[in-house]
Amino acid sequence: MFAYQIMSEQQAMQERFQLLKEGEYEAVITSSQDKTSNSGNPMMDMTIAVYDAEGKPHDVRDFLVFTNQMMWKIIHFASSAGIMKEYEEGKLCSQIAIDRRVRVKITIEEGSEIPEDKLKGKPLGSKYPDKNKVEDYVKMEDQKPLEANGSHFLDDDVPFL
């Protein structure tokens, strides 16, 4: 038997499309895989549990692509996660990232138009839903106490760390 929260369909749909407000949040890397991007670049495909003001996690996916143009985000990630030594030694990878705590800057990305071949009965011009996006990672030295929209991240409330 599975343990799960019983919801109405309306509650489930509300939960599905609930977005975090734009701002800074505490988060934990819950999973990560080393992959190759469509362009052939090394990449970390991460799922991040971003904690809202009530301490409720929201899964947000982020991709760290190891290109010169995106190295700034990787450096910010390594600083935020406290793993600059691994970055500087060329050893940063998914295995090191999992379970690391970070602070993220979250934005809302507007849903793009669904391509015609993927509409599946939806009207032409339909869009994917808006989603949260990790705009950046807050470097450790730049972190300040969070505002009301951020979470309260106490060690006592994180059973797996």
PyMOL CGO cylinders between C-alpha atoms (Angstrom):
from pymol import cmd
from pymol.cgo import CYLINDER

trace = [
    CYLINDER, 0.00, 0.00, 0.00, 1.25, 3.49, -0.90, 0.3, 1, 1, 1, 1, 1, 1,
    CYLINDER, 1.25, 3.49, -0.90, 1.13, 6.52, 1.39, 0.3, 1, 1, 1, 1, 1, 1,
    CYLINDER, 1.13, 6.52, 1.39, -0.23, 9.58, -0.45, 0.3, 1, 1, 1, 1, 1, 1,
    CYLINDER, -0.23, 9.58, -0.45, -2.31, 12.66, 0.15, 0.3, 1, 1, 1, 1, 1, 1,
    CYLINDER, -2.31, 12.66, 0.15, -5.89, 12.33, -1.08, 0.3, 1, 1, 1, 1, 1, 1,
    CYLINDER, -5.89, 12.33, -1.08, -6.97, 15.36, -3.17, 0.3, 1, 1, 1, 1, 1, 1,
    CYLINDER, -6.97, 15.36, -3.17, -9.86, 16.38, -5.34, 0.3, 1, 1, 1, 1, 1, 1,
    CYLINDER, -9.86, 16.38, -5.34, -9.12, 16.83, -9.04, 0.3, 1, 1, 1, 1, 1, 1,
    CYLINDER, -9.12, 16.83, -9.04, -9.39, 20.60, -8.55, 0.3, 1, 1, 1, 1, 1, 1,
    CYLINDER, -9.39, 20.60, -8.55, -6.81, 20.52, -5.74, 0.3, 1, 1, 1, 1, 1, 1,
    CYLINDER, -6.81, 20.52, -5.74, -4.51, 18.33, -7.85, 0.3, 1, 1, 1, 1, 1, 1,
    CYLINDER, -4.51, 18.33, -7.85, -4.73, 20.72, -10.83, 0.3, 1, 1, 1, 1, 1, 1,
    CYLINDER, -4.73, 20.72, -10.83, -4.06, 23.72, -8.55, 0.3, 1, 1, 1, 1, 1, 1,
    CYLINDER, -4.06, 23.72, -8.55, -0.99, 21.96, -7.18, 0.3, 1, 1, 1, 1, 1, 1,
    CYLINDER, -0.99, 21.96, -7.18, 0.19, 21.08, -10.69, 0.3, 1, 1, 1, 1, 1, 1,
    CYLINDER, 0.19, 21.08, -10.69, 0.27, 24.68, -11.87, 0.3, 1, 1, 1, 1, 1, 1,
    CYLINDER, 0.27, 24.68, -11.87, 1.30, 26.39, -8.63, 0.3, 1, 1, 1, 1, 1, 1,
    CYLINDER, 1.30, 26.39, -8.63, 4.34, 28.55, -9.26, 0.3, 1, 1, 1, 1, 1, 1,
    CYLINDER, 4.34, 28.55, -9.26, 6.79, 30.10, -6.83, 0.3, 1, 1, 1, 1, 1, 1,
    CYLINDER, 6.79, 30.10, -6.83, 6.95, 33.89, -6.86, 0.3, 1, 1, 1, 1, 1, 1,
    CYLINDER, 6.95, 33.89, -6.86, 10.08, 35.36, -8.38, 0.3, 1, 1, 1, 1, 1, 1,
    CYLINDER, 10.08, 35.36, -8.38, 12.82, 35.76, -5.76, 0.3, 1, 1, 1, 1, 1, 1,
    CYLINDER, 12.82, 35.76, -5.76, 15.53, 33.95, -3.82, 0.3, 1, 1, 1, 1, 1, 1,
    CYLINDER, 15.53, 33.95, -3.82, 14.92, 30.60, -2.15, 0.3, 1, 1, 1, 1, 1, 1,
    CYLINDER, 14.92, 30.60, -2.15, 16.78, 27.89, -0.28, 0.3, 1, 1, 1, 1, 1, 1,
    CYLINDER, 16.78, 27.89, -0.28, 16.97, 24.62, -2.17, 0.3, 1, 1, 1, 1, 1, 1,
    CYLINDER, 16.97, 24.62, -2.17, 18.51, 21.14, -2.27, 0.3, 1, 1, 1, 1, 1, 1,
    CYLINDER, 18.51, 21.14, -2.27, 19.75, 19.21, -5.30, 0.3, 1, 1, 1, 1, 1, 1,
    CYLINDER, 19.75, 19.21, -5.30, 17.64, 16.03, -5.10, 0.3, 1, 1, 1, 1, 1, 1,
    CYLINDER, 17.64, 16.03, -5.10, 18.88, 14.36, -8.27, 0.3, 1, 1, 1, 1, 1, 1,
    CYLINDER, 18.88, 14.36, -8.27, 21.40, 15.00, -11.01, 0.3, 1, 1, 1, 1, 1, 1,
    CYLINDER, 21.40, 15.00, -11.01, 22.69, 13.13, -14.03, 0.3, 1, 1, 1, 1, 1, 1,
    CYLINDER, 22.69, 13.13, -14.03, 25.75, 13.82, -16.14, 0.3, 1, 1, 1, 1, 1, 1,
    CYLINDER, 25.75, 13.82, -16.14, 24.62, 13.94, -19.76, 0.3, 1, 1, 1, 1, 1, 1,
    CYLINDER, 24.62, 13.94, -19.76, 25.52, 15.39, -23.13, 0.3, 1, 1, 1, 1, 1, 1,
    CYLINDER, 25.52, 15.39, -23.13, 23.43, 18.32, -24.41, 0.3, 1, 1, 1, 1, 1, 1,
    CYLINDER, 23.43, 18.32, -24.41, 21.80, 18.29, -27.85, 0.3, 1, 1, 1, 1, 1, 1,
    CYLINDER, 21.80, 18.29, -27.85, 24.76, 20.42, -29.00, 0.3, 1, 1, 1, 1, 1, 1,
    CYLINDER, 24.76, 20.42, -29.00, 27.25, 17.81, -27.75, 0.3, 1, 1, 1, 1, 1, 1,
    CYLINDER, 27.25, 17.81, -27.75, 28.38, 19.67, -24.60, 0.3, 1, 1, 1, 1, 1, 1,
    CYLINDER, 28.38, 19.67, -24.60, 28.81, 18.11, -21.14, 0.3, 1, 1, 1, 1, 1, 1,
    CYLINDER, 28.81, 18.11, -21.14, 25.81, 18.91, -18.95, 0.3, 1, 1, 1, 1, 1, 1,
    CYLINDER, 25.81, 18.91, -18.95, 24.37, 18.27, -15.49, 0.3, 1, 1, 1, 1, 1, 1,
    CYLINDER, 24.37, 18.27, -15.49, 20.59, 17.63, -15.63, 0.3, 1, 1, 1, 1, 1, 1,
    CYLINDER, 20.59, 17.63, -15.63, 19.42, 18.47, -12.09, 0.3, 1, 1, 1, 1, 1, 1,
    CYLINDER, 19.42, 18.47, -12.09, 16.17, 18.35, -10.16, 0.3, 1, 1, 1, 1, 1, 1,
    CYLINDER, 16.17, 18.35, -10.16, 16.13, 20.88, -7.35, 0.3, 1, 1, 1, 1, 1, 1,
    CYLINDER, 16.13, 20.88, -7.35, 13.71, 20.96, -4.42, 0.3, 1, 1, 1, 1, 1, 1,
    CYLINDER, 13.71, 20.96, -4.42, 13.07, 24.68, -3.92, 0.3, 1, 1, 1, 1, 1, 1,
    CYLINDER, 13.07, 24.68, -3.92, 11.50, 25.46, -0.54, 0.3, 1, 1, 1, 1, 1, 1,
    CYLINDER, 11.50, 25.46, -0.54, 8.73, 28.08, -0.26, 0.3, 1, 1, 1, 1, 1, 1,
    CYLINDER, 8.73, 28.08, -0.26, 8.01, 30.23, 2.82, 0.3, 1, 1, 1, 1, 1, 1,
    CYLINDER, 8.01, 30.23, 2.82, 6.06, 27.35, 4.42, 0.3, 1, 1, 1, 1, 1, 1,
    CYLINDER, 6.06, 27.35, 4.42, 8.92, 24.92, 3.86, 0.3, 1, 1, 1, 1, 1, 1,
    CYLINDER, 8.92, 24.92, 3.86, 7.06, 23.05, 1.11, 0.3, 1, 1, 1, 1, 1, 1,
    CYLINDER, 7.06, 23.05, 1.11, 9.33, 21.76, -1.68, 0.3, 1, 1, 1, 1, 1, 1,
    CYLINDER, 9.33, 21.76, -1.68, 8.70, 22.60, -5.35, 0.3, 1, 1, 1, 1, 1, 1,
    CYLINDER, 8.70, 22.60, -5.35, 10.67, 20.60, -7.90, 0.3, 1, 1, 1, 1, 1, 1,
    CYLINDER, 10.67, 20.60, -7.90, 12.44, 22.76, -10.49, 0.3, 1, 1, 1, 1, 1, 1,
    CYLINDER, 12.44, 22.76, -10.49, 14.67, 21.33, -13.19, 0.3, 1, 1, 1, 1, 1, 1,
    CYLINDER, 14.67, 21.33, -13.19, 17.90, 23.03, -14.20, 0.3, 1, 1, 1, 1, 1, 1,
    CYLINDER, 17.90, 23.03, -14.20, 20.60, 22.22, -16.72, 0.3, 1, 1, 1, 1, 1, 1,
    CYLINDER, 20.60, 22.22, -16.72, 24.19, 23.28, -16.16, 0.3, 1, 1, 1, 1, 1, 1,
    CYLINDER, 24.19, 23.28, -16.16, 25.83, 23.16, -19.59, 0.3, 1, 1, 1, 1, 1, 1,
    CYLINDER, 25.83, 23.16, -19.59, 29.62, 23.31, -19.54, 0.3, 1, 1, 1, 1, 1, 1,
    CYLINDER, 29.62, 23.31, -19.54, 30.30, 25.92, -22.24, 0.3, 1, 1, 1, 1, 1, 1,
    CYLINDER, 30.30, 25.92, -22.24, 32.33, 29.11, -21.99, 0.3, 1, 1, 1, 1, 1, 1,
    CYLINDER, 32.33, 29.11, -21.99, 29.11, 31.16, -22.29, 0.3, 1, 1, 1, 1, 1, 1,
    CYLINDER, 29.11, 31.16, -22.29, 27.48, 29.38, -19.32, 0.3, 1, 1, 1, 1, 1, 1,
    CYLINDER, 27.48, 29.38, -19.32, 30.50, 28.91, -17.04, 0.3, 1, 1, 1, 1, 1, 1,
    CYLINDER, 30.50, 28.91, -17.04, 29.37, 31.91, -14.92, 0.3, 1, 1, 1, 1, 1, 1,
    CYLINDER, 29.37, 31.91, -14.92, 26.29, 29.93, -13.78, 0.3, 1, 1, 1, 1, 1, 1,
    CYLINDER, 26.29, 29.93, -13.78, 28.40, 26.86, -12.98, 0.3, 1, 1, 1, 1, 1, 1,
    CYLINDER, 28.40, 26.86, -12.98, 30.78, 28.98, -10.89, 0.3, 1, 1, 1, 1, 1, 1,
    CYLINDER, 30.78, 28.98, -10.89, 27.82, 30.53, -9.02, 0.3, 1, 1, 1, 1, 1, 1,
    CYLINDER, 27.82, 30.53, -9.02, 26.37, 27.02, -8.46, 0.3, 1, 1, 1, 1, 1, 1,
    CYLINDER, 26.37, 27.02, -8.46, 29.68, 25.68, -7.10, 0.3, 1, 1, 1, 1, 1, 1,
    CYLINDER, 29.68, 25.68, -7.10, 30.03, 28.67, -4.75, 0.3, 1, 1, 1, 1, 1, 1,
    CYLINDER, 30.03, 28.67, -4.75, 26.44, 28.42, -3.52, 0.3, 1, 1, 1, 1, 1, 1,
    CYLINDER, 26.44, 28.42, -3.52, 26.83, 24.66, -2.92, 0.3, 1, 1, 1, 1, 1, 1,
    CYLINDER, 26.83, 24.66, -2.92, 30.17, 25.06, -1.14, 0.3, 1, 1, 1, 1, 1, 1,
    CYLINDER, 30.17, 25.06, -1.14, 32.04, 22.98, -3.73, 0.3, 1, 1, 1, 1, 1, 1,
    CYLINDER, 32.04, 22.98, -3.73, 34.39, 25.53, -5.33, 0.3, 1, 1, 1, 1, 1, 1,
    CYLINDER, 34.39, 25.53, -5.33, 37.38, 23.27, -4.58, 0.3, 1, 1, 1, 1, 1, 1,
    CYLINDER, 37.38, 23.27, -4.58, 35.86, 20.49, -6.72, 0.3, 1, 1, 1, 1, 1, 1,
    CYLINDER, 35.86, 20.49, -6.72, 35.08, 23.00, -9.51, 0.3, 1, 1, 1, 1, 1, 1,
    CYLINDER, 35.08, 23.00, -9.51, 38.63, 24.39, -9.44, 0.3, 1, 1, 1, 1, 1, 1,
    CYLINDER, 38.63, 24.39, -9.44, 40.08, 20.85, -9.58, 0.3, 1, 1, 1, 1, 1, 1,
    CYLINDER, 40.08, 20.85, -9.58, 37.90, 19.99, -12.62, 0.3, 1, 1, 1, 1, 1, 1,
    CYLINDER, 37.90, 19.99, -12.62, 35.98, 17.36, -10.61, 0.3, 1, 1, 1, 1, 1, 1,
    CYLINDER, 35.98, 17.36, -10.61, 32.50, 18.96, -10.51, 0.3, 1, 1, 1, 1, 1, 1,
    CYLINDER, 32.50, 18.96, -10.51, 29.90, 16.34, -11.49, 0.3, 1, 1, 1, 1, 1, 1,
    CYLINDER, 29.90, 16.34, -11.49, 26.43, 15.11, -10.60, 0.3, 1, 1, 1, 1, 1, 1,
    CYLINDER, 26.43, 15.11, -10.60, 27.64, 12.70, -7.92, 0.3, 1, 1, 1, 1, 1, 1,
    CYLINDER, 27.64, 12.70, -7.92, 29.17, 15.64, -5.99, 0.3, 1, 1, 1, 1, 1, 1,
    CYLINDER, 29.17, 15.64, -5.99, 26.09, 17.87, -6.50, 0.3, 1, 1, 1, 1, 1, 1,
    CYLINDER, 26.09, 17.87, -6.50, 23.40, 15.55, -5.10, 0.3, 1, 1, 1, 1, 1, 1,
    CYLINDER, 23.40, 15.55, -5.10, 22.10, 16.53, -1.64, 0.3, 1, 1, 1, 1, 1, 1,
    CYLINDER, 22.10, 16.53, -1.64, 23.94, 19.89, -1.70, 0.3, 1, 1, 1, 1, 1, 1,
    CYLINDER, 23.94, 19.89, -1.70, 22.11, 22.90, -0.34, 0.3, 1, 1, 1, 1, 1, 1,
    CYLINDER, 22.11, 22.90, -0.34, 22.07, 26.02, -2.53, 0.3, 1, 1, 1, 1, 1, 1,
    CYLINDER, 22.07, 26.02, -2.53, 20.31, 29.35, -2.76, 0.3, 1, 1, 1, 1, 1, 1,
    CYLINDER, 20.31, 29.35, -2.76, 18.59, 30.02, -6.08, 0.3, 1, 1, 1, 1, 1, 1,
    CYLINDER, 18.59, 30.02, -6.08, 17.10, 33.01, -7.89, 0.3, 1, 1, 1, 1, 1, 1,
    CYLINDER, 17.10, 33.01, -7.89, 13.78, 31.84, -9.28, 0.3, 1, 1, 1, 1, 1, 1,
    CYLINDER, 13.78, 31.84, -9.28, 11.96, 33.50, -12.19, 0.3, 1, 1, 1, 1, 1, 1,
    CYLINDER, 11.96, 33.50, -12.19, 8.80, 32.60, -14.08, 0.3, 1, 1, 1, 1, 1, 1,
    CYLINDER, 8.80, 32.60, -14.08, 9.26, 31.58, -17.70, 0.3, 1, 1, 1, 1, 1, 1,
    CYLINDER, 9.26, 31.58, -17.70, 6.25, 32.09, -19.95, 0.3, 1, 1, 1, 1, 1, 1,
    CYLINDER, 6.25, 32.09, -19.95, 5.08, 28.95, -21.70, 0.3, 1, 1, 1, 1, 1, 1,
    CYLINDER, 5.08, 28.95, -21.70, 6.03, 28.74, -25.36, 0.3, 1, 1, 1, 1, 1, 1,
    CYLINDER, 6.03, 28.74, -25.36, 3.67, 27.87, -28.19, 0.3, 1, 1, 1, 1, 1, 1,
    CYLINDER, 3.67, 27.87, -28.19, 3.10, 24.15, -28.67, 0.3, 1, 1, 1, 1, 1, 1,
    CYLINDER, 3.10, 24.15, -28.67, 4.36, 22.94, -32.08, 0.3, 1, 1, 1, 1, 1, 1,
    CYLINDER, 4.36, 22.94, -32.08, 1.61, 21.76, -34.44, 0.3, 1, 1, 1, 1, 1, 1,
    CYLINDER, 1.61, 21.76, -34.44, 2.80, 18.13, -34.37, 0.3, 1, 1, 1, 1, 1, 1,
    CYLINDER, 2.80, 18.13, -34.37, 2.47, 18.05, -30.56, 0.3, 1, 1, 1, 1, 1, 1,
    CYLINDER, 2.47, 18.05, -30.56, -0.95, 19.72, -30.09, 0.3, 1, 1, 1, 1, 1, 1,
    CYLINDER, -0.95, 19.72, -30.09, -2.76, 16.40, -29.47, 0.3, 1, 1, 1, 1, 1, 1,
    CYLINDER, -2.76, 16.40, -29.47, -6.20, 17.90, -30.11, 0.3, 1, 1, 1, 1, 1, 1,
    CYLINDER, -6.20, 17.90, -30.11, -5.50, 21.30, -28.54, 0.3, 1, 1, 1, 1, 1, 1,
    CYLINDER, -5.50, 21.30, -28.54, -6.30, 24.37, -30.63, 0.3, 1, 1, 1, 1, 1, 1,
    CYLINDER, -6.30, 24.37, -30.63, -3.63, 25.93, -32.85, 0.3, 1, 1, 1, 1, 1, 1,
    CYLINDER, -3.63, 25.93, -32.85, -1.75, 28.62, -30.89, 0.3, 1, 1, 1, 1, 1, 1,
    CYLINDER, -1.75, 28.62, -30.89, -2.04, 26.75, -27.55, 0.3, 1, 1, 1, 1, 1, 1,
    CYLINDER, -2.04, 26.75, -27.55, 0.85, 27.25, -25.16, 0.3, 1, 1, 1, 1, 1, 1,
    CYLINDER, 0.85, 27.25, -25.16, 2.65, 25.13, -22.63, 0.3, 1, 1, 1, 1, 1, 1,
    CYLINDER, 2.65, 25.13, -22.63, 2.02, 26.25, -19.03, 0.3, 1, 1, 1, 1, 1, 1,
    CYLINDER, 2.02, 26.25, -19.03, 4.31, 28.85, -17.46, 0.3, 1, 1, 1, 1, 1, 1,
    CYLINDER, 4.31, 28.85, -17.46, 7.03, 27.34, -15.27, 0.3, 1, 1, 1, 1, 1, 1,
    CYLINDER, 7.03, 27.34, -15.27, 9.61, 28.28, -12.68, 0.3, 1, 1, 1, 1, 1, 1,
    CYLINDER, 9.61, 28.28, -12.68, 13.20, 28.58, -13.82, 0.3, 1, 1, 1, 1, 1, 1,
    CYLINDER, 13.20, 28.58, -13.82, 16.51, 28.81, -11.95, 0.3, 1, 1, 1, 1, 1, 1,
    CYLINDER, 16.51, 28.81, -11.95, 17.83, 32.13, -13.24, 0.3, 1, 1, 1, 1, 1, 1,
    CYLINDER, 17.83, 32.13, -13.24, 21.00, 31.94, -11.15, 0.3, 1, 1, 1, 1, 1, 1,
    CYLINDER, 21.00, 31.94, -11.15, 22.61, 30.56, -8.00, 0.3, 1, 1, 1, 1, 1, 1,
    CYLINDER, 22.61, 30.56, -8.00, 23.51, 32.98, -5.21, 0.3, 1, 1, 1, 1, 1, 1,
    CYLINDER, 23.51, 32.98, -5.21, 27.21, 32.76, -4.43, 0.3, 1, 1, 1, 1, 1, 1,
    CYLINDER, 27.21, 32.76, -4.43, 27.92, 32.03, -0.76, 0.3, 1, 1, 1, 1, 1, 1,
    CYLINDER, 27.92, 32.03, -0.76, 29.58, 35.41, -0.17, 0.3, 1, 1, 1, 1, 1, 1,
    CYLINDER, 29.58, 35.41, -0.17, 26.53, 37.23, -1.63, 0.3, 1, 1, 1, 1, 1, 1,
    CYLINDER, 26.53, 37.23, -1.63, 23.92, 35.49, 0.52, 0.3, 1, 1, 1, 1, 1, 1,
    CYLINDER, 23.92, 35.49, 0.52, 21.86, 37.68, 2.87, 0.3, 1, 1, 1, 1, 1, 1,
    CYLINDER, 21.86, 37.68, 2.87, 18.89, 36.75, 5.08, 0.3, 1, 1, 1, 1, 1, 1,
    CYLINDER, 18.89, 36.75, 5.08, 15.86, 35.90, 2.95, 0.3, 1, 1, 1, 1, 1, 1,
    CYLINDER, 15.86, 35.90, 2.95, 12.79, 38.14, 2.62, 0.3, 1, 1, 1, 1, 1, 1,
    CYLINDER, 12.79, 38.14, 2.62, 9.25, 36.94, 3.34, 0.3, 1, 1, 1, 1, 1, 1,
    CYLINDER, 9.25, 36.94, 3.34, 8.95, 35.20, -0.04, 0.3, 1, 1, 1, 1, 1, 1,
    CYLINDER, 8.95, 35.20, -0.04, 11.96, 33.02, 0.73, 0.3, 1, 1, 1, 1, 1, 1,
    CYLINDER, 11.96, 33.02, 0.73, 11.96, 29.94, 2.87, 0.3, 1, 1, 1, 1, 1, 1,
    CYLINDER, 11.96, 29.94, 2.87, 13.18, 29.42, 6.40, 0.3, 1, 1, 1, 1, 1, 1,
    CYLINDER, 13.18, 29.42, 6.40, 15.73, 26.65, 6.01, 0.3, 1, 1, 1, 1, 1, 1,
    CYLINDER, 15.73, 26.65, 6.01, 16.52, 25.13, 9.38, 0.3, 1, 1, 1, 1, 1, 1,
    CYLINDER, 16.52, 25.13, 9.38, 18.71, 22.06, 9.71, 0.3, 1, 1, 1, 1, 1, 1,
    CYLINDER, 18.71, 22.06, 9.71, 16.16, 20.52, 12.08, 0.3, 1, 1, 1, 1, 1, 1,
    CYLINDER, 16.16, 20.52, 12.08, 13.54, 20.41, 9.29, 0.3, 1, 1, 1, 1, 1, 1,
    CYLINDER, 13.54, 20.41, 9.29, 15.71, 18.57, 6.77, 0.3, 1, 1, 1, 1, 1, 1,
    CYLINDER, 15.71, 18.57, 6.77, 15.68, 14.90, 7.75, 0.3, 1, 1, 1, 1, 1, 1,
    CYLINDER, 15.68, 14.90, 7.75, 18.06, 13.72, 5.00, 0.3, 1, 1, 1, 1, 1, 1,
    CYLINDER, 18.06, 13.72, 5.00, 21.00, 16.05, 5.72, 0.3, 1, 1, 1, 1, 1, 1,
]
cmd.load_cgo(trace, "trace")
